[in-house]
Amino acid sequence: MALCWMTTASCLAEAILRRNRSRTNRRRLQLAYRLDTSLVNPLHGLPAVVASNPAVLATRNLLRAWRLGLPSGQAVAARDG
């Protein structure tokens, strides 16, 4: 009996891509710097001429991503494993 994911071409292609991606990632070790999560003062409180409601750049970015329907980092990590 064939496995479920091998019955259609698209599922087979997805399985091949997943396998190749994991092999490639094992070869591509990239060390990263620690992320700086702090905002400098000028970006924390933007002037009313530039932005208002909210005037904090980080809040504006989060709201924009939410309005666009972008997945959270946790959702992407859960999907990609």
BALOBA-1460 file (C-alpha; in Angstrom, 3 decimals):
// residues 81
<rec num="1" residu="m" x="0.000" y="0.000" z="0.000"/>
<rec num="2" residu="a" x="1.399" y="3.402" z="-1.020"/>
<rec num="3" residu="l" x="1.867" y="6.127" z="1.539"/>
<rec num="4" residu="c" x="-0.641" y="8.966" z="1.416"/>
<rec num="5" residu="w" x="1.862" y="11.703" z="0.579"/>
<rec num="6" residu="m" x="3.115" y="9.798" z="-2.458"/>
<rec num="7" residu="t" x="-0.237" y="9.504" z="-4.192"/>
<rec num="8" residu="t" x="-0.188" y="12.922" z="-5.883"/>
<rec num="9" residu="a" x="2.552" y="14.686" z="-7.796"/>
<rec num="10" residu="s" x="2.295" y="17.875" z="-5.720"/>
<rec num="11" residu="c" x="2.685" y="16.001" z="-2.440"/>
<rec num="12" residu="l" x="5.652" y="14.090" z="-3.818"/>
<rec num="13" residu="a" x="7.247" y="17.319" z="-5.014"/>
<rec num="14" residu="e" x="6.736" y="18.842" z="-1.565"/>
<rec num="15" residu="a" x="8.410" y="15.844" z="0.067"/>
<rec num="16" residu="i" x="11.395" y="16.114" z="-2.299"/>
<rec num="17" residu="l" x="11.734" y="19.844" z="-1.642"/>
<rec num="18" residu="r" x="11.574" y="19.262" z="2.109"/>
<rec num="19" residu="r" x="14.266" y="16.589" z="1.897"/>
<rec num="20" residu="n" x="16.542" y="18.758" z="-0.268"/>
<rec num="21" residu="r" x="16.018" y="21.778" z="1.987"/>
<rec num="22" residu="s" x="17.064" y="19.829" z="5.071"/>
<rec num="23" residu="r" x="20.181" y="18.521" z="3.311"/>
<rec num="24" residu="t" x="21.120" y="22.006" z="2.134"/>
<rec num="25" residu="n" x="20.586" y="23.526" z="5.572"/>
<rec num="26" residu="r" x="22.904" y="20.997" z="7.164"/>
<rec num="27" residu="r" x="25.699" y="22.140" z="4.851"/>
<rec num="28" residu="r" x="25.026" y="25.883" z="5.310"/>
<rec num="29" residu="l" x="25.902" y="26.657" z="8.891"/>
<rec num="30" residu="q" x="25.720" y="30.413" z="9.367"/>
<rec num="31" residu="l" x="26.502" y="31.879" z="12.732"/>
<rec num="32" residu="a" x="24.469" y="34.974" z="13.520"/>
<rec num="33" residu="y" x="24.936" y="37.851" z="15.869"/>
<rec num="34" residu="r" x="22.555" y="38.196" z="18.777"/>
<rec num="35" residu="l" x="19.580" y="40.386" z="17.893"/>
<rec num="36" residu="d" x="19.402" y="43.811" z="19.514"/>
<rec num="37" residu="t" x="15.767" y="44.225" z="20.502"/>
<rec num="38" residu="s" x="16.064" y="47.738" z="21.880"/>
<rec num="39" residu="l" x="14.986" y="50.837" z="19.989"/>
<rec num="40" residu="v" x="16.978" y="54.033" z="19.988"/>
<rec num="41" residu="n" x="15.115" y="56.970" z="21.508"/>
<rec num="42" residu="p" x="14.273" y="58.800" z="18.254"/>
<rec num="43" residu="l" x="12.476" y="55.701" z="16.925"/>
<rec num="44" residu="h" x="10.611" y="55.056" z="20.145"/>
<rec num="45" residu="g" x="8.635" y="58.286" z="20.004"/>
<rec num="46" residu="l" x="8.230" y="59.501" z="16.431"/>
<rec num="47" residu="p" x="7.227" y="63.140" z="15.894"/>
<rec num="48" residu="a" x="3.545" y="63.788" z="15.143"/>
<rec num="49" residu="v" x="4.486" y="65.137" z="11.693"/>
<rec num="50" residu="v" x="5.877" y="61.714" z="10.755"/>
<rec num="51" residu="a" x="3.546" y="59.362" z="12.610"/>
<rec num="52" residu="s" x="0.793" y="59.416" z="15.156"/>
<rec num="53" residu="n" x="-1.511" y="56.917" z="16.811"/>
<rec num="54" residu="p" x="0.703" y="55.006" z="17.582"/>
<rec num="55" residu="a" x="3.916" y="56.999" z="17.521"/>
<rec num="56" residu="v" x="6.142" y="54.036" z="18.484"/>
<rec num="57" residu="l" x="7.837" y="52.470" z="15.449"/>
<rec num="58" residu="a" x="7.782" y="48.918" z="16.852"/>
<rec num="59" residu="t" x="4.025" y="49.109" z="17.471"/>
<rec num="60" residu="r" x="3.437" y="50.499" z="13.976"/>
<rec num="61" residu="n" x="5.421" y="47.592" z="12.452"/>
<rec num="62" residu="l" x="3.469" y="44.988" z="14.426"/>
<rec num="63" residu="l" x="0.131" y="46.530" z="13.458"/>
<rec num="64" residu="r" x="1.127" y="46.713" z="9.795"/>
<rec num="65" residu="a" x="2.128" y="43.027" z="9.773"/>
<rec num="66" residu="w" x="-1.152" y="42.096" z="11.494"/>
<rec num="67" residu="r" x="-3.204" y="44.071" z="8.934"/>
<rec num="68" residu="l" x="-1.350" y="42.385" z="6.074"/>
<rec num="69" residu="g" x="-2.052" y="38.976" z="7.599"/>
<rec num="70" residu="l" x="1.606" y="38.006" z="7.947"/>
<rec num="71" residu="p" x="2.234" y="34.944" z="10.118"/>
<rec num="72" residu="s" x="4.016" y="35.360" z="13.424"/>
<rec num="73" residu="g" x="7.546" y="34.114" z="13.914"/>
<rec num="74" residu="q" x="6.184" y="31.352" z="16.135"/>
<rec num="75" residu="a" x="3.763" y="30.227" z="13.414"/>
<rec num="76" residu="v" x="6.549" y="30.079" z="10.819"/>
<rec num="77" residu="a" x="8.818" y="28.151" z="13.191"/>
<rec num="78" residu="a" x="6.041" y="25.674" z="13.980"/>
<rec num="79" residu="r" x="5.313" y="25.121" z="10.278"/>
<rec num="80" residu="d" x="8.971" y="24.704" z="9.250"/>
<rec num="81" residu="g" x="9.890" y="22.634" z="12.284"/>
